């Protein structure tokens, strides 16, 4: 496969993963730096991918430390590995935060199933929580409150590091994208 084909295939994998919960790239590692310059990494669910714009979409609770970190420093790395294909994708770029009430956030919220919407209820992420016993009825979740905490992260890739693990002769390639998302460079690199 030529380099342009590898780039197209990598983005096709990401587009498939956004629609298929069983895909190896459905859950990605989003890496950022906190306000004390400590590296932070967490798994996120890939909710959307657009190869022509080199964009990925993730959802988050706007009360989370991640939201504040990304507001202060939007430069991130997104890392994924598919055990089935033995393929690693490492993308670097920036995220834009879309808070509650914005057009993109409203549309993303409307696409979520009710059970996923309810993950934005309750206390802020990371706060201490006591789980109720089976005998205790939980308060009904307030969907309006959940929606007011829902945010969308739109990641735009500037580079992609593609790494294929093989029995012998691992392969690695590097790709760069311009402001419009067009491929600006591609080359084979040493694994």
N, C-alpha and C positions, 0 to 999 in steps of 0.2 A: 504494500500500500504506500502511496506517495504521501508527503507531508500534508498537503491540502486535504487529502482523503482522511488522514488521521484526525485532523482538526474537525472536519465535518462529522466524523464518526463519534468523537468525544462529545460534541454538542448534541448529537442525536441521542446518545446515552443519557445525557442530562434531561433532555426534553421528555424522553420515555419515563425517566425516574419521577418526574413531577406528576405524571399521571398514573403511575403504577406503584402501589405500596410495597410490592414484592421486589422491586428493582434494587440492585446492589448499591445504587447511588441515591436512593430515596432519603437516607439519613446521612448528613454531611457534618463535618466538624467546622464550626465557625470560630476562627481565632482572632482575638483582638488584644489590645493592651489596656489595662485599667488606669485609673488616674494616678496610681503610684508606679506606673510603668512596668507592672508585673504582667507577664503573658497570661491570657485567659483563653480557654478553649471549652466549647460546649457543642453537643450534638443538636442539630436543628433539622427540621423536616423540610425538604425541598417541595415548595408549593407551586412553583412556576419556573419555566426556563424559556428563553428566547435566543436562539443561536444568532439571528441576524443582528440583534442589538447587544449580544454578549451579556445578557442579564439573567440573574437568578432571583427568585422571590422566596422570602421566608416570613413567618409570622412570629410575633412575640408579644409579651405583656409589657406595656409601656412603663410599668412600675419596676421592672427588673433592672438589676445593675448593668446588664448588657446594654439596655437602651441608653443609659447615661454614659457608659463607656463609648458607645458608637457615636453619640452626640458630640462628645469631646474629641474623638479621634475616629473618623470614618474609614480609615485604611485598615483592611482586614485580609486574611488569607482564608480561603475555603478549601478544605481537604476532604477527599472522598476516596474510598477503596472498595472495589468490588472483588470479593473473594472468589466468586465464580469465574470471572474473566481475568483475575489477577492483574487488574489495571488500577493504577493510582492516578487521580487527577488533582492537581494542586493549582488553584487559581488565586491570583492576587489582584486587588482592586479596591474600590470604595463602595460603601453603602450609602443610600439616601434613606432617611427615616420618614415614614408617612404615618402621622398620628391619627387618633380618632377623628372622624368626621371628614377626612379628606376623600376626594373622589375615588382614588385607588383603594383606599382602606374600606370604603363602603362596599365597593364591588367585591373585594376579597371576602369580606364578612358575609355577604349574601350567598357566596358559593360554599361556605362552611356548613357541614352537617351540624345539627343541634348538639350532638354529643361533644363535638370539638369546640363549639362555642362556649360550652360550660367549663372548659379548662381555664377560662379567663375570670372565673368567679373566685370568691374567697379572698384571703389575705394576700399581701404582696409576696412575690417570689422570694424565697430565702427566709421569711419570717417563721418563727416557731409555730407549730400547729399541733393540736391534740386531735387525734382521730376519735370519732364517736364509736361507741359500741354498737352492736347490731340492734340492741333494744332502743337506742336513741334515734328518733327521727331527725334527719337533717333538715335545716331550713331550706325551703325551695330556692333554687338559684334564680337570681335576677338577671335576665338577659340584657336589659338596658345597662346595668352596671358593668357586665362583662364586655359589652360593645364599647363602652367608654374607656376600657383598658387595652383595647386591641390595637396593635400597630403592625405595620408592614415594613419589612426591610427589603429594599431593592438593591441588589449587589450588581455592580457593573465591572466585569473582568477587564483588566489591562493586559494580563499575561496568563498563560496556561502552561504548566509543566506536566507533560504526559509521560508516564512511566509504566512500561509493560514488563512484569516479571515473567521470565521464561526459564525453562529447565537449564538452558545455556544461552548466553548472549542476550542479557537483558537489553531492552531498548528504551531510549529516552529521547524526547523531543521538546523543544521550546517554541512557544508561539506568542506573538504580541498583537495587540489590537489598537487601532487608532480611535479617535474620539467618536467616529460614526459606527464603530464596531467592526470595521473591515480589517482583514488580516494584514498587518503591516510587516511582520517578519515571521519566518519559520525556519528552524534548523535542527538537525540531529545534534545531540550533545552526548558526552560520555555519561554512562549511568553512574 
